[in-house]
Amino acid sequence: MNLEYSDEHKAFRDDVCRFLDEKLPEHLTDRGRRGRAPSKAEHEEWHAILHEQGWLAGNWPREFGGAGWDAVQRHIFETETTARGAPRIVPFGVAMLGPVLQKFGSKAQQDHYLPRILDGTDWWCQGYSEPGAGSDLASLRCEAVRDGDHYVVNGQKTWTTLGQYADHIFCLVRTSKEGKPQEGISFLLIDMATPGVEVRPIVLIDGSVEVNEVWFSDVRVPVENLVGEENKGWTYAKYLLTHERTNIAGVGFASAGLAALKRIARAEQDGGRPLAENPHFAARVARVEIDLMAMATTNLRVVSAAAGGQAPGAESSMLKIKGTVIRQEINALAKTAAGPYALPFQSEAVEGTNEEPVGPDYAARVTGQYLNNRKLSIYGGSNEVQRQIIAKTMLGL
Amino acid sequence: MNFEWTDEQRMLQDGLRRYLSDAYDATGRKAAREADRGFSAETWAGLAEMGVVGALFSEDQGGFGGSGFDLALVFEEMGRAGAVDPLIDTGVLGGGLLATFEPDTLEGVIAGETHLALAHAEPGARYELARVAATAERDEGGWRLSGRKAVVANAAAADRFLVTARTGGAGADPDGISLFAVERGALDFRPYPVVGGGTAAELSLDGTPATLLGPEGGAYPALAAVHARATLAVCAEALGMMEAVRDLTGDYLRTRKQFGQPIGKFQVLQHRMADVLIEIEQARSAVINLAGNVDGDARDLHVAAAKNLVGHVARLVVEEAIQMHGGIGVTEEYDLGHYARRLSMVDHRFGDTIHHLERFIALTRDAAPLEGAAR
């Protein structure tokens, strides 16, 4: 065993750090430090910087314009960028749709869509979840009926992240009610400018809008927008989920969160001394840091196995649970650390203006982040669903 | 970065696992438990013959390994079998100190002929390594020791005792602590069994004749080094025990029926078992982190992190496993009982969760948190 990166990977990490020193704009990391979600323009700016470097699609093969990184390189890139507070790469086009099109899409679909994902022409969102079909995705009902050269889509999607910015949506739709629920599902690409598509924002618990409902009323979608074969969409969806689960542990996000937490705890005064010196508080911070140190290594063990060609299976469920619990604990401690200045309601809308925050700037979003990040243990297959996967596949229960 | 064992390590692991599963069948475990010295002389001889004691030492020292990962491997297997042999006491602690201060006597340790006990902790010192009150005074041709030593593990079997005492300093001052060798015949003590297997004793030193090992007043760095390695050993041993408990409990959940189905079909038990599994993987990662850093600059940080984390997980595993087993889990005869007793003692050697949490806080308060993971 050896905990050190290989010389090649150390050199790669140096390249990444140098690139971030030079090219990651400060206004993007300031945003991260204050816990405000990036605007559409800020996402696009960061994507463009990465695209210019050829690093936007680390997971794509070079033949499709990707960087062709191995699992360890992807891990290094994700950890270093998120730990510095860079915006995450919006996953829907790059991490989710791209790999599906590369494996199952037609040549025409690949030629048309892949370059447009890289250069920012198209912004994709995901249409999987429905009211009543969350973690039990196979029970989805949004329907596509063939009518000549078109499918006619009717139904509703929900929890569509950043759908308000998107011009395209990839959807799982029901094309057959025969057989098992997984068997009648198809994977469809829909231009959101098509008549009958309506996006309605969902205001979240912290006052932010990042998810939406998407409604389809007699939306006519050309049949060439079907990916792969009709009724085989479940296979593609599962393939996509394995890609979604890279960086599922969120080590970089947790490291950045922990660094911010420690800054707050050093700045806040508690009984005439820094809060960091309160033994009860310090104990909770230390416990989560110890857990994070171990999880970072658990993550590397999975990454290392993946780089050796083993497909991560239920290990990603372990990382999902542990990673989200750690991040939520860090958020909870940051809120505690802010003290009374966790009380003012300072939504993203307020931060979008040039108004000065109430209280110390590090306190402005702690409550919002705490509340918003309850989602971490819910989305992408709730932590309870992940436990079922572990019990079944790793424990044989 | 590489999380695979070498071919040699894998061979040692396979051989050790086979040997221990034979030696620690139901009869073997009972015989070990009832032996006066707290373990089976035959099993110990077999371990030494396989080179298991030697695996704890480098080739320079006359061994075949000695890295943190070698220790992790050996002790994980010892734990998996629920072995009670005093490999930590004779090998890691005693042997580790002799390797530093009296290397020409190490051969007998590696061959399995010499048994050692480190008498360091004292009543009231709890886990504070530098808190030593026992004193040593120079005598014509040697030294005489006075004071008390608490819960001295492997006392029943030890041929030689390594004893710490102050030749200078006071309280918890690391300077002034010296190491002495004391022959068994010079000591009067009554050994007692400890929970989970093995023996210990209280030592009263009253002008006890002793020989100085190493520099006068300068034993602390070596003491801290062997304690770090012993902490790694006990963490790895706990990991092996936790894996054994996980397997036992998984088997039980698949076979025990209630309300017309295996109890493992109940979601609440599935989720609890999944959490147990996740935490054991966390413990494995903490052991790997410590094994990779036990001889490096970040040693103390990883000692504190790993021992704290393993202490928490060990408690979770013991309590959850017993609860999921029901009544059979609290019986003496069932295997789980042995693992539960032994695993619940992990927190009481080399510092518990609270002790190491305080150490961790002291070491990290002003440091930046880890950014990224591997380096």
Contacts between the chains, C-beta under 8 A, distances in Angstrom:
chain1	res1	chain2	res2	distance
A	1	B	2	6.1
A	1	B	3	5.6
A	1	B	4	7.0
A	1	B	5	7.0
A	1	B	69	4.8
A	1	B	288	6.7
A	1	B	291	7.2
A	1	B	292	6.9
A	2	B	1	6.3
A	2	B	2	4.6
A	2	B	292	7.5
A	3	B	1	6.7
A	3	B	288	7.2
A	3	B	289	7.3
A	3	B	292	4.0
A	3	B	293	7.7
A	3	B	374	5.6
A	3	B	375	7.7
A	4	B	1	6.4
A	4	B	374	6.7
A	4	B	375	6.6
A	5	B	1	5.2
A	5	B	374	5.5
A	5	B	375	7.2
A	6	B	1	6.5
A	9	B	1	7.0
A	13	B	372	7.8
A	72	B	1	6.7
A	76	B	372	7.4
A	79	B	372	4.7
A	79	B	373	6.6
A	80	B	372	5.9
A	83	B	371	4.9
A	83	B	372	6.0
A	251	B	372	7.6
A	251	B	373	5.9
A	252	B	372	7.3
A	255	B	369	6.0
A	255	B	370	6.3
A	255	B	371	5.3
A	255	B	372	7.0
A	258	B	369	4.4
A	259	B	368	6.6
A	259	B	369	5.3
A	259	B	371	7.2
A	262	B	368	7.8
A	262	B	369	6.3
A	276	B	365	6.2
A	277	B	365	7.6
A	279	B	361	7.8
A	282	B	361	4.8
A	282	B	365	7.0
A	283	B	357	5.7
A	283	B	361	6.9
A	285	B	361	8.0
A	286	B	308	7.9
A	286	B	357	5.6
A	286	B	360	4.9
A	286	B	361	4.8
A	286	B	364	6.7
A	287	B	308	7.6
A	287	B	357	7.0
A	289	B	305	8.0
A	289	B	360	7.6
A	289	B	364	6.5
A	289	B	369	6.0
A	289	B	370	7.9
A	290	B	286	7.6
A	290	B	305	4.6
A	290	B	308	5.6
A	290	B	309	5.2
A	290	B	357	8.0
A	290	B	360	6.3
A	291	B	282	6.7
A	291	B	309	7.0
A	292	B	369	7.7
A	292	B	370	7.3
A	293	B	286	7.3
A	293	B	289	6.3
A	293	B	305	5.5
A	293	B	370	6.2
A	294	B	282	4.5
A	294	B	283	7.5
A	294	B	285	4.2
A	294	B	286	4.4
A	294	B	289	6.8
A	294	B	305	7.5
A	294	B	309	5.8
A	295	B	282	6.6
A	295	B	285	7.0
A	296	B	285	7.8
A	296	B	370	6.7
A	296	B	372	7.9
A	296	B	373	3.4
A	296	B	374	7.8
A	297	B	285	3.7
A	297	B	286	7.6
A	297	B	288	5.6
A	297	B	289	5.4
A	297	B	373	6.5
A	297	B	374	7.8
A	298	B	281	5.5
A	298	B	282	6.4
A	298	B	284	7.6
A	298	B	285	4.4
A	299	B	373	6.8
A	300	B	1	6.4
A	300	B	3	7.6
A	300	B	373	5.7
A	300	B	374	5.5
A	301	B	3	5.1
A	301	B	285	6.8
A	301	B	288	7.7
A	304	B	1	5.7
A	304	B	2	7.0
A	304	B	3	5.2
A	305	B	3	7.6
A	318	B	277	7.4
A	318	B	278	5.0
A	318	B	281	5.9
A	321	B	274	7.8
A	321	B	275	7.9
A	321	B	278	5.9
A	322	B	278	5.7
A	322	B	282	6.8
A	384	B	271	6.8
A	386	B	274	7.8
A	387	B	270	6.6
A	387	B	271	4.4
A	387	B	274	4.0
A	387	B	275	7.2
A	388	B	267	7.5
A	388	B	270	6.7
A	388	B	271	7.9
A	388	B	274	7.9
A	390	B	274	4.0
A	390	B	277	6.1
A	390	B	278	7.3
A	391	B	264	7.8
A	391	B	270	3.6
A	391	B	271	7.2
A	391	B	273	6.2
A	391	B	274	5.2
A	394	B	274	7.9
A	394	B	277	6.2
A	395	B	250	5.4
A	395	B	253	7.8
A	395	B	264	7.7
A	395	B	270	7.5
A	395	B	273	5.7
A	395	B	274	7.1
A	395	B	277	6.5
A	396	B	250	7.0
A	396	B	254	6.6
A	397	B	250	7.3
A	397	B	253	5.9
A	397	B	254	6.7
A	397	B	264	4.0
A	397	B	265	7.1
A	397	B	269	7.7
A	397	B	270	5.1
A	397	B	273	6.6
